[in-house]
């Protein structure tokens, strides 16, 4: 029997629920930067072979001066327009539910939903996210791009683990409880 592939969000947010400022600035993350500490990311990313990311978030990574963040993964960039594919990077503009269903039906490791907030919320609306690993950074931004939006169905989550790190970062790991509607 094939091991089930989960769709996992691994993300940081401010204490008041924002993943960035309105202009996409994520400099608030520097509050918890420490030499050698990646808050479990390197271990998490080993469990993943496929990434789903929004085109705006993908483009923003390059605008910030970073190289391809997932060169060894199959990456699906969600886009509303046709784009040229590059190796294992694929632009996708079809049904998000269809994509996730197809990925989960094929063998592989977990599927990382790398954001942004619009993609995460679209996936929550379709009940496609199996796990949330949220690092809460001890800073309040006051405004910005909220991780969670309204208009999605209720989802009951089970707390799997909590971790506390130096500099006040707290990481929460939740798994979706498979029930119908609450």
N, C-alpha and C positions, 0 to 999 in steps of 0.2 A: 504494500500500500504506500502511496506517495504521501510524504509529510505535507501537511497543509501550509500554504504560503499565507502569511498575514500581511496586510497593509498597515504600515507603522508610520506615525508622524513622530519625528524627533526634532524638537524645536525649543527655542528659548523665548521667553516673554518677560516684560516688566511686571512688577508686582500688581500694577493696575490693568494688566491684560493686553498690552500692546507688543507687537513683534518688531515694530520700527516706528520711527517718527513719520509724519505724513509724507515727507519727501523721500522715504525709504532709508534714511540714515539709521544705522544700527550701532552707532558708536557707544550707546549705553552698555553694550556687552563688555566694554573694557573695564567696567566696574569690578568684574569678577575674573579678569585675566590673571593667570598664574603661570609661572614657568612649568611646562610639562603637563599641566592639568587640562584634559580635554573633556572632562565630565562624562566619560563613558562612550564618547563618540566613536573612537577607534574600534572598540569592542563591538559596538552596535553595527557599524558599517560592514564588519566582517560577516554579519548575518544576512546581508542584503546582496542581491545580484541585479536588481532592477530598480530604477528610480523614475518616479513621476514628478514632474516639476512644471510650473507655469512658465510661459514664455517671458513674461515681464520679470519674474524672479530670476530666471536663467540669464537674461540679458543684463540684469542688475549686477549679478556676480562678476561678469566680465567688465562692466563699467567701473566696478570697485577695484579693478586691477588684478583679479584672481584668474588663474588658469582654469581649465575645465575641472570642475570640482569632483567629477565622477568618471575619470578616464577608463576605469576598469569595469564599469557597469553598463548595462543596457539602459539607455536614458530615453524616456518618452517626454518630449517637450510639448505641452498642450498649447495649441495655437489655433486662432480662428481663421488663419490663412495658410495656403500651401507654402511650404518652405523646402529647400534642398536638404536632404538627409546627409549626414556625415558619419560614416562608419557605423558604430553602435548607437549613435545619437539619431533618434527618429522624431520627426515632428508629427503630431497627431491632432486631428481635428474632428474625430468622430465621437461616438458615445463613450463617455467616461465609464459608465457602468459596463458597457460591452468590453472595453479595454481591460478593466479590472477582472471581469469574469473570465476573459480569455487567458490573462496572465495567471490567475489562480488555478485554472484548469490544466496548465502546463507545468512540467516539473521545474523546480528551481528553489531558490532561497526566498527570504522575505522581500517585500516590495516597499521601498521607502518613498513616502510622499514628502517631498522636500519643499513644499509650499508653492506659492505664497498663500496668504490668507484666503484669497478667492478660491483657489483650487481646494484647499482644505475644507472650506465650507461647502463647496459643491459636492465633495466626497461625503461629508457628514449628512448632507441632504439626501443622498442616495444610500446612506447607511453602509458605506464602503470601507470605513476605517475600523480596523480591528484593535489597534493599540495606539495609545498616546503616551509619549515620553516628553514631559514638559519640564523644562528647567526654568525656575522662577528667579529672576535677577532682582536683587533688593534695591530697586530704584523705581520711582513713579514718574512716568513721562507726562501725564496730564492729558495728552492727546496723541493720536497716531493711528496706525493701522491695527485694528483689533484682531486678535487671533480668532475669536468666535463672533459670529454674526447671528442675527435672529433669522427666523424662517426655516429652521431645520426641525426635524422630528425629535421627540424626546429620545435620549439614549441613556440607558443605565450602564454605568461603568463600575468595574471592580478594581479596587486599589491592589496592585500587585506588589509594589515596593515604593519606599521613599528613601531618599539619600540626602544627607546634609553635607555640604562642602564648606571649606574655609571661605571667607569673604561673604558668607550669608546666602549663597545659592542653595536652593532646595530643588530637588528633582523628584517629580511624581511620575509613576509609571502605572497606567490604567489599561485594562483590557475590557473590551465591550462584552457585556453579558448578552448572550443570544436569547432574546425574548421578542415577542411581537411588539406592539406599542405599549407604552406605559399608561 
